[in-house]
Amino acid sequence: MKYEKLFEPITMRGVTFSNRIQRTSMVSGLTTEEGFVTEDLKKRYLREAKGGVGAIVVEAAVVIPSKSPFNLRISSDEFVPGITEVVKAVREVNKEVKMGIQIMQHLKLAKTGWRQKVEDFKTEELPKIVADHVAAAKRALAAGFDFIEVHMAHAYVLSSFLSRVNKRTDGYGGSLQNRMKLPIEVFKAVRAVVGENYPLGVRINGEDFHVSGNTLAQSSRIAVKFAELGADYISVSAGSRFEDALTPAEGNPPDPMSGYSGHRMSPWFWWPDGCHVYLSDGIREAVRAAGFTTPIIIAGKIREPEHAEKILQQGKADVIGLCRALLADPDWPNKAKEGREKELVRCVACNWCLEADSRYEKVNCNRWPQGMLNAPDPFTPSIARPGEFKKEDL
């Protein structure tokens, strides 16, 4: 096979993934305003499952009640039936794909421009953060997911505790050891719930990409600690921090995707392909040097099968995370496996999808025929739109 490493199975705690391609979590905007599963949301994951991906991480599921609209929720039992339907429907389409869900708690925002910070949480409120993640994990188990990912990246609560911006003085901030305390408590509590025979991964930032944020030096130590705690994989992302966000227009909440840090999370077309690979490479090296074989997942503008295979062959990551590339063409895995690379509809890194998310709109792809919420089936370059760039940004 041309891409031997890319299509090599990998097993985590008895769960075997058929290949090394993981569809990383991406907000879709396809839930109801209250966060319930819709038919459109199910169709999104059914279409992606048909394409041959080894694992799908269902978009970040919010573990707390909040007013943030059109975000998938797992904050109460009433959301479980809909999420269960997604898992069952996907398995009917593709029995090999493994389904995971990302659980997360976001920082609260206001249209006045106010945003919640880790210093705003009272010490006595921190056990509630742990308890909410545990309750979410129990619901994920009830829904039938094959694995769970705890979200500790980007602009969310656990990532913000890990970041150097955390200046709490109660033992949960300041030094890296203290900053890791709450995320470790969450991880240990979730592990206790899911047990020792169930895959549990974490997603972290390899770099925050702002002056007061974490760098590879801190993220490597964080990764080693979670490898020591038994994380089944460490998914490496980057950026999307509020500290670097532009001042929002009046009547709008701050957007962590608006600044340089945000641009680095979802690299635009002017960035080189694989611009985050050095992060997974450095983290993997640190984890291996510490004596752990924890799989490292990398994502960030990896668009070509040849490139993905090279990353794996060079030992710079163990699994390839694809997000926008699979949104553009869900059949990317099957086309690569079957030697049909010329039929790939390539992501052009225009971030049309990202901007829709920032506007709280339904996320689609600029390469799909206009008005569609999923890629056509079948999908070929001949029916794809060319994609649009902002020439002023070049």
JOGI-V345684 format. One record per helix or strand. SS is the DSSP state (@ for helix, = for strand). FROM is the first residue (numbers start at 1). TO is the last residue. Records with the same first field share a line. If there is no record, write none. Layout:
SS->FROM-TO  FROM-TO
This chain:
=->10-12  15-17  21-23  55-62  73-73  98-104  106-106  109-109  115-115  147-152  156-156  199-205  233-237  295-298  319-322
@->39-49  77-93  118-120  123-143  157-162  176-194  216-228  242-244  260-265  277-289  305-313  324-328  332-337  341-343  352-358  381-383  391-393
